[in-house]
């Protein structure tokens, strides 16, 4: 044991050996004779203390928070952040009395009971450590508080501060990196609307609208199978001649307006500016989308591929909604796949409700994950280990068991239309009975009414028995299992199956054990595999027994795999089989929000005179390659060279990069690949906000090659609070405010299932004034601080963009201020 006496002897011995110099003695003195300063308790109330309710951004779950702010002289400091008991995510708990609560505090509960109640019971809301540590985002010693301009090659880490005015001028009109001599281009000439206005066109939007109409006409010519390659080339030349003449009268060339006059379908030059945001939050999302659309670009992009693009794509194709999960509050059984307990969505706070219900015996949670859960909650959280990427196989094992044992809701699945479903008490219907052509050139298409002469429409067809077919909306029930050859009105004979029959055939293409073998981490035939089989059967049986109060929770891991959307579909089939969509305890989408952008003022991202836009985004999501001039020029040229129709279609491939017509949101990887290969067009400027793809995207370090290349990205502007692995390569860094200041201010929706509430939203309010540099004063007297908000307002005003300056925000039609316009010169006016 070391005592003070032996410690001093050791120090003396070290000094005698020359190890400790005299300069160390002040430090030693503090160690052995520490001076203790008495600290009084933090003030909880009084004139210098206030509490602010807001919304967290420690992760994207957006829980409610209560921040305690204390004034010290002229400075306000955030001293503590706790949960907001009025918020559905946080739930109400008491520090004075252990209680079990699954709901938020009643809204008529006095606020005093959530601060320092006089009756001995004070309610708070649960909040994870990450939410409580939000203070450190504000007071990070490495925060960027002033505009920075690089002072060396990209990625050198060399910066110098510049004024706000110099920042705006550099972005708009370009500037020089003095240390290297590089010329950084501005974005003024990308603002096509402004180019037309400056040239003398009184109504640039009418010019752009007329040009887009001509592009649409070109595309009709291109898609017409009767037109030839020469017809299409001539039509493009006529388009160029017409618009070269119109623009030439004002001193412009077609190249001043379009990215590529030979490919007018690529759109105006405004598309060469890309805005890419990382974490997205309303109303910030709406605000910078407004700016991008005011510029006229289609490239307002999001980070979804870094977290859940497969999840969103699978959900969207399945039911038209991107975000939905099981209602944990009402469910009795949940199959959870892809989320990591205590780490990822639905967040520590959201997961807390599920875990607590399981520990209380009110929920059985099957945890499908390669890694074991942190608790089993008295056996109510059951681990189903799985090989990474094999979730679809596990789901199909479950599907086969349910079909084989007739544990699905056949009555619901037999309903072919929404009207019929509503009559029978269901909020939705399925396509289970719809007939699908499964062979020939139309394989994969629904059988249509016109195919059988039932009507001159494209309505889907169902089989109703006794060799009779009907339009799906004309009957209340139809056959689930049907497969047969039918003769079309054209005389062709095709094989058709119901969608349910296709699922049935796929599920029975392997035995239960064969499906399970693909997913199981244990070899088939071992005792571990047999135990695994029993667990999975029990999982599916419990799931079916609890219907419709059962559902699947899928996120992150599953949704991020390359086969993510297929795995999501497979799990959603389980939900479909038990008819749990929009049922208590089943699958719910996000709660509704109020129409916060259109009460009195139109502060939305459109409807304020923004330019007409067209063309594909740089990552090509949501666009069919077969709808482009590139495709049709290649097809028609191949036909001219003597190829058949099928050969001509093949000749249109490969493309430089794939196109993604069914993908609902954007891809980091394809964005940077498109930029690298200038496909479908080169870009001129990249703005990134709250993003770090180098760190967060798969193999994101590959992006560095593109980020460093000034020929691929001539201008790179980063809007951020700190310099990260991606923003290290920026030309200009714009200081932004955190979510506890003015950053991402405004309404925040609740993710699915939103604790089962029908309508709810949180509001993120500034907790303290920003720490970024003050850049001026708004006409209404409010101070202006460097931020994303003020950047876009000043850029909009500098270039004369619609939606900024004196005439910026219109009153909503049919409301109090219809016909009036309001100014936007600063964030506070917005």
C-alpha positions, 0 to 999 in steps of 0.5 A: 500500500502506498502512503503519503510518506512512502510517496514523498520518499519515492519523490525524494529518491527520484530527485536525488537521482536527477530524475525530477527537476525543480520545475516539477515541484509546483505540480507535486505540491498540487498533488500532495496538497490540493487546494479545494474550491467549494462549489455551490449547487447549480441554480435551478430557478430564479431570475437568471435561470430559464428552461427551454423545451426543444427537440434533440438531434443527438441522433435522428430519432428527435426526442423531446428535451428540456434545457436548463439555461443559466445566465452568468453576467452577459452570457447564457450557458446551457448547463443541463439537458434532460428529457421532455415528459410531454413528448411521446418518445420520452415518456414520463418518469418520476425521480421521486417515485419509481413508476412504470409509464409508457405514455407522455405526461398529460398535457394539462399537467402543470409545468411546475411539476416537471421542474421543481414540484412543491408536492414532492413529485417531479416528472421528467422524461427519459433521455439517453446519454447522447441526448444529454451530452448535446451541450458539447456540440455547442461548446466544442473547442473545434467549432467553426465560428467564422468563414474559412477559405482554404490556404493551400491545396485541397486536403492540406488542412490549411485555412484562413478566416475571411469576412462574410462579405468575401464569402458571399462574393467568392461563391457568387462570382468566384475567387482565387486561392492566393496561396496556390493561384487556383481560380475558383468559379462562382455560381452566378452563370449556373442560375439560368433564370438570372442569366435570362433575366440579365439578358433582357427576358422579362419573364424568364420562367415563360422562356424556360417553360416553353423550352421544356415543352419543346423538350417534352415534344422531343421525347414524344418523337423519341419514344414513337416507334415509327420515327427513325434515327434520322427523324430524331436527329433532325428534330434535335437540330430543329430544336437547337436552331429554334432556341439558338435564334430566340436566345441569340436575339438577346445575345445568348447562346444555347450553351449559356442555358443548357448543359448540352444542346445536343441533349436538352433532356439533361436540363438547364445549367442550374443542374450542374449545382448539387446540394447534398445534405447529410442529416435532414431536419425540417424546417431546414430541409424545406428551407434549403430545398427552397433555395435549390429549387429557386436556383433551378436545379434538380439536384437537391439530394439526401444521405439516405444510402448511408443509413436506410435506402434499402429499407425506404425502397422496399417499403415504398414499393410495398405500400407507397410509404417509406417509413413504417414500423410495428406499433410497439405500444399495442403489439404483443409480438415483434420480430425485430431485425437489423436494429442494434439494441441500445445503439441505433434506430429506433433509438435508445429512448424508443427502444426503451419502451419496447425493452421495458414492455418485454421486461414487464412481460407485456411483449415478446420480442424476437431479436434477429441479429448476428449479435446477441441482445444485451438482455433477455428480459426474463426470457421475453427477448429471444435471440434469433442469430442469423448469417449477415445478409440472409434475412430474406431466407429466414423470412421465407422460411417463416412465410412457408410455415405460415402458408403450409399451416394455413396461419394467414388471413385468407379473408383479408387477402381475398379482398381485391380493392380498397372499397371492398376492404373498407366495407369489410372493416380493413383500412387497406387491401392487397394485390394478392388476387390480381392476375400476373402474366408470367411468360413471354414478352409481357412477363411480370405485367398485370393482366389488364381488362382490355386484354380479355375484352372486359373493358377498354381500360388498364384495370387489373383482372381477378379470377372469381371461379368457374372459369370466370374473370372480373375487373378487380374493383367489380367484386368483393372477393376473388380467388387467391390461388390460381394458375392457368393458360388463358386466351387474350383478345389478341388471340395470344395464349399466356400463362397467368398466376395470382400474385399470391400463387407466385408467392406460394410457388416461391415459398414452396420452391424450398423446404422449410429446412432448406430456407432455414439452412441459408439463414442459420449460423449452425450447420444443418443436421447438428443439434444446434440447428434442430434447436434453432429450427424449434426457436424459429417455428415458435417465433412464427407461431407466436407471430401468427397467434398474436395477429394482427397485434404483431409486426416487424421492426426493420432497420439499419443492418437489414436495410443497408445490405446490398439486398436490403430492399428484397429482405424488407419485402420478405419481412413485409410479406409476413406483415401482409399475411396477418393483415396488420397494416394500420391496425393497433399493434401492427404496422403504422407509418409516421403520425400526421403533422400540421400543414405548418408551411401553409397556414398564413404564409407559403414558406414551403419549397415551391409556389413562390415563382421558382424556375421551371426545372427538368432533367435527371439528378446526378445519381439518376435515382427515380428516372428510367433510362428508357425515358432519355434521349441517350437511350432512344438515340442508341436504339434508333441508331442500332435499328438504322444499322439493321439490328432487330428491335430486341437487339437494338434495345441491347445496343443501348446498354451498357451505360456509364453508370446504372439508372435507378427508376424505382429508388425513392431517394438518393445514393452517395455512391452513385452521386460521387460515381456520377461526378467522377464520370461526368455522367449523365453530365459534369457538375460545377459546384457541390454544396454539402450540409451536415454530411460526412460521406467519407466516414459514413458511406460504404467505402467512402474513402474512395470519394476522396479521389473525387473531392480532391479533383478540382476538375471534377468539382470546381467549387466545393462549399461545406456548411458545418459546425466542425471540419470532418473527414469530408469537409477537409477537402472543401474550398470554403467552409461556412460556419453553421449553428447547432440544433441548440441555437438556430440550426435545423429550427422548426417542426420535427415529425415523429418517425414510425410508428410514433408511439401509436399517436395519430397526429404529433410533431415536435418543435425545435426552438433556439435554446440560446443565441448562436455562438457563430460570428455576428454578420449584421442586423436584420431590417426588423432589428434582429441580429444576424449570425453566420449560419446556413440560413443566412448564407442562402438568404444572402446568396439568393439576394446577391443573385436576384433569386425568386423567394428572397429579398423584399418580395419573398414569401406569398400569403397562402391562397384563400387565407388572411394574406392572400395576394400579399408578399412578405420580405425575407432578409434574415432568418428571423423573418423566415 
